[in-house]
Amino acid sequence: MNYILFDDKSWDNLLPLTFTKPVCEIRSGILTIKEKWENFLNVKLSYLTQEYLRSKYKLNVEEENVLINGSIIPNERLIEKIKQLEFNQVLKSDEKIIALKLEKLHVSTFNYAEISNYHEINHEEKYRSISWPWEIFKFNGENIISDFELLTKGRKSVEISSTNNLLGKENIFVEEGAKIEFATLNATTGPIYIGKDAEIMENSVVRGPFALCDHSVLKMVAKIYGPTTIGPHSKIGGEVNNSVIFGYSNKAHDGFLGNSVIGEWCNLGADTNNSNLKNNYAEVRLWNYENERFIKTGLQFCGLIMGDHSKCAINTMFNTGTVVGVNVNIFGEGFPRNFVPSFSWGGAHGFSNYDIKKAYEVAEKVMERRSIRLDDKEKDILKEVYERTSKYRMF
């Protein structure tokens, strides 16, 4: 069977995080949503996403295809029901499509908003999905636990050095090549997963649930409160609480990051801090691109949402519920506004347009440090984001 992960309305509501990727490439827990499905199904999946993303995120269509909603977190019961689908049957939960089975001819014309021609099967059991930016950290603890069970089942952790202070050692799993010395790991509050060739430096303190993915580093004396995920090839220091960093991003110095989501290729300057609680303890609102206004999150604690390739200078301060777009460069004293459009350059004193050629130059240098090239596909995606978001840059 050929499996395809498709984007529904969640893609719009997860902006700016999804400007550069399909929904299923979002990381929550240890794995991305796509990696979760591939582990459950033991097959490679392709994408049905926005037209401008398809040069990078390819679609593979065969005679028999099962389309799965890329915002859905898999579980055994969902897998069982999906495998029972017949042609033109759709598995739904309320108004949300979970999956459907289609012949090759109908994949190219599939529209998740128009399913009147399909036979509907209702799924009444509980499942998790990521449909809003704040759900990435809100459900991160549950997703770390389920990913931990999936990845470690039947396997044995690498032995951990005796220099470390370990609590709940049975809930700590360390992959080959990881280095941990003179750290405190408390897994009595949730599992701790340390990826291949990752490193936790001396005097770092970690409370689970926590995931440090492949090739990432916790700098000396880091203080990590779970549930927190550090994606691959990242460097993190200071204090972090209930946050998700997708990967290839750095917060290498002191400063607080809480209840936040940071995209790829981002850098937070030394002593960058974000507020995750309003002074009046009121519900936090976040900018939503679909509605083009601030909407309620239902949360009292909500910090920073930052899109790919964005940077901020030393001593940057982010207010509660701030949304920063793609390829933003923030600097200067004071709090920047709560919504910073993509390709903006400036800070609390004001913003100007961030020239896309200069943005390319920075991205090239940053990615070269990880031996990854900014190719034409990546440039075309960034150019599309630049054009789509131009209406917000009326400086």
Backbone hydrogen bonds, N-H to C=O, Kabsch-Sander energy under -0.5 kcal/mol:
donor,donor_aa,acceptor,acceptor_aa,energy
2,N,64,E,-1.3
3,Y,1,M,-0.5
4,I,66,V,-2.6
5,L,46,S,-2.7
6,F,4,I,-0.6
6,F,68,I,-2.6
7,D,48,L,-1.9
11,W,8,D,-1.9
12,D,9,K,-0.6
13,N,9,K,-1.7
14,L,10,S,-1.7
15,L,12,D,-0.9
17,L,14,L,-1.4
19,F,16,P,-1.3
21,K,18,T,-0.9
25,E,22,P,-1.5
26,I,23,V,-2.1
28,S,26,I,-0.5
28,S,31,L,-1.5
30,I,143,N,-0.5
33,I,26,I,-1.9
34,K,24,C,-2.8
36,K,32,T,-1.9
37,W,33,I,-2.0
38,E,34,K,-2.4
39,N,35,E,-1.9
40,F,36,K,-2.1
41,L,37,W,-3.0
42,N,38,E,-1.7
43,V,38,E,-0.5
46,S,3,Y,-1.5
47,Y,58,K,-2.6
48,L,5,L,-2.4
53,L,50,Q,-1.4
54,R,50,Q,-0.6
54,R,51,E,-1.2
56,K,53,L,-1.1
57,Y,53,L,-2.7
58,K,56,K,-0.9
61,V,59,L,-0.5
65,N,102,L,-2.1
66,V,2,N,-3.0
67,L,65,N,-0.6
67,L,100,L,-3.0
68,I,4,I,-3.5
68,I,66,V,-0.5
69,N,98,I,-2.9
70,G,6,F,-3.1
72,I,69,N,-1.7
73,I,128,R,-2.9
79,I,75,N,-2.3
80,E,76,E,-2.2
81,K,77,R,-2.1
82,I,78,L,-2.7
83,K,79,I,-2.2
84,Q,80,E,-0.6
84,Q,81,K,-0.7
85,L,82,I,-1.4
88,N,101,K,-3.0
89,Q,86,E,-1.8
90,V,119,H,-2.9
91,L,99,A,-3.5
92,K,90,V,-0.6
92,K,121,I,-3.1
93,S,96,K,-2.5
96,K,93,S,-2.3
97,I,95,E,-0.5
98,I,91,L,-3.2
99,A,91,L,-1.5
100,L,67,L,-2.0
101,K,86,E,-0.5
101,K,89,Q,-1.6
102,L,65,N,-3.1
104,K,63,E,-1.1
106,H,103,E,-1.2
107,V,103,E,-0.7
107,V,104,K,-1.0
108,S,104,K,-0.6
110,F,107,V,-1.4
114,E,111,N,-2.0
118,Y,115,I,-1.8
119,H,88,N,-2.7
120,E,118,Y,-0.6
121,I,90,V,-3.1
123,H,92,K,-3.8
124,E,122,N,-0.6
128,R,73,I,-0.5
130,I,71,S,-2.7
131,S,129,S,-0.6
135,E,132,W,-1.3
136,I,132,W,-0.5
136,I,133,P,-1.4
138,K,134,W,-2.3
139,F,135,E,-2.1
140,N,137,F,-0.8
143,N,139,F,-2.3
144,I,140,N,-2.5
145,I,141,G,-2.1
146,S,142,E,-2.2
147,D,143,N,-2.4
148,F,144,I,-2.8
149,E,145,I,-2.0
150,L,146,S,-1.9
151,L,147,D,-2.9
152,T,148,F,-2.0
153,K,149,E,-1.1
155,R,152,T,-2.4
158,V,174,V,-2.6
164,N,161,S,-1.4
165,N,183,A,-2.9
166,L,164,N,-0.7
167,L,185,L,-2.7
171,N,168,G,-2.5
172,I,169,K,-1.9
173,F,192,I,-2.6
175,E,194,I,-2.7
178,A,175,E,-1.5
179,K,198,A,-2.4
181,E,200,I,-1.3
184,T,204,S,-2.7
185,L,165,N,-2.5
185,L,183,A,-0.5
186,N,184,T,-0.5
186,N,206,V,-3.0
187,A,167,L,-3.1
187,A,185,L,-0.7
190,G,187,A,-0.6
192,I,171,N,-2.5
193,Y,210,F,-2.6
194,I,173,F,-2.7
195,G,193,Y,-0.5
195,G,212,L,-3.6
197,D,176,E,-1.4
198,A,195,G,-1.6
199,E,216,S,-2.5
200,I,179,K,-2.7
201,M,199,E,-0.5
201,M,218,L,-2.4
203,N,182,F,-3.3
204,S,201,M,-1.3
205,V,222,A,-3.0
206,V,184,T,-2.7
207,R,224,I,-2.2
208,G,186,N,-2.7
210,F,191,P,-2.3
211,A,228,T,-1.9
212,L,193,Y,-2.7
213,C,211,A,-0.6
213,C,230,I,-2.9
215,H,196,K,-2.7
216,S,213,C,-1.6
217,V,234,S,-2.9
218,L,199,E,-2.8
219,K,217,V,-0.6
219,K,236,I,-3.1
221,V,202,E,-1.8
222,A,219,K,-1.4
223,K,238,G,-3.2
224,I,205,V,-2.9
224,I,222,A,-0.5
225,Y,223,K,-0.5
225,Y,240,V,-3.1
226,G,207,R,-0.6
228,T,209,P,-1.7
229,T,243,S,-2.4
230,I,211,A,-3.1
231,G,229,T,-0.6
231,G,245,I,-2.6
233,H,214,D,-2.0
235,K,249,S,-1.2
236,I,217,V,-2.7
237,G,251,K,-3.6
239,E,255,G,-2.2
240,V,223,K,-2.5
241,N,257,L,-2.6
242,N,225,Y,-1.7
244,V,260,S,-2.2
245,I,229,T,-2.4
246,F,244,V,-0.5
246,F,262,I,-2.9
247,G,263,G,-0.6
248,Y,232,P,-3.3
250,N,266,C,-2.3
251,K,235,K,-3.1
257,L,239,E,-2.1
259,N,241,N,-2.4
261,V,304,L,-2.6
262,I,244,V,-2.5
263,G,306,M,-2.1
265,W,247,G,-0.8
266,C,263,G,-0.5
267,N,310,S,-1.5
268,L,250,N,-2.6
269,G,267,N,-0.6
269,G,312,C,-1.4
271,D,254,D,-2.3
272,T,254,D,-0.5
272,T,269,G,-1.5
273,N,316,T,-2.4
274,N,256,F,-1.3
275,S,318,F,-2.6
278,K,300,Q,-0.5
281,Y,278,K,-2.0
284,V,299,L,-2.9
286,L,295,I,-2.3
288,N,293,R,-2.4
292,E,288,N,-1.6
293,R,288,N,-1.3
295,I,286,L,-3.0
297,T,284,V,-1.8
302,C,276,N,-1.3
302,C,300,Q,-0.6
303,G,259,N,-3.1
305,I,322,T,-2.8
306,M,261,V,-2.5
306,M,304,L,-0.5
307,G,324,V,-2.3
307,G,325,G,-0.7
309,H,264,E,-2.7
310,S,307,G,-1.0
311,K,328,V,-3.1
312,C,267,N,-2.0
313,A,330,I,-2.2
315,N,270,A,-2.9
316,T,313,A,-1.1
317,M,334,G,-0.6
318,F,273,N,-2.5
321,G,302,C,-1.3
322,T,303,G,-1.7
322,T,319,N,-0.6
323,V,338,N,-3.2
324,V,305,I,-3.4
324,V,322,T,-0.5
325,G,340,V,-2.3
327,N,308,D,-2.3
329,N,344,S,-2.5
330,I,311,K,-2.2
331,F,346,G,-1.9
340,V,323,V,-2.9
343,F,326,V,-2.5
344,S,341,P,-0.5
345,W,352,S,-2.3
346,G,329,N,-2.6
347,G,350,G,-2.0
350,G,347,G,-2.1
352,S,345,W,-2.2
354,Y,343,F,-2.8
355,D,353,N,-0.8
359,A,355,D,-2.0
360,Y,356,I,-2.4
361,E,357,K,-1.9
362,V,358,K,-2.0
363,A,359,A,-2.5
364,E,360,Y,-2.7
365,K,361,E,-1.8
366,V,362,V,-2.6
367,M,363,A,-2.7
368,E,364,E,-2.0
369,R,365,K,-1.0
370,R,367,M,-1.4
371,S,368,E,-1.9
372,I,367,M,-2.3
375,D,373,R,-1.3
379,K,375,D,-2.2
380,D,376,D,-2.6
381,I,377,K,-1.8
382,L,378,E,-2.4
383,K,379,K,-2.5
384,E,380,D,-2.0
385,V,381,I,-2.2
386,Y,382,L,-2.5
387,E,383,K,-2.2
388,R,384,E,-2.7
389,T,385,V,-1.8
390,S,387,E,-1.0
392,Y,389,T,-1.6
393,R,389,T,-0.5
393,R,390,S,-1.3
394,M,392,Y,-0.9
395,F,393,R,-1.1
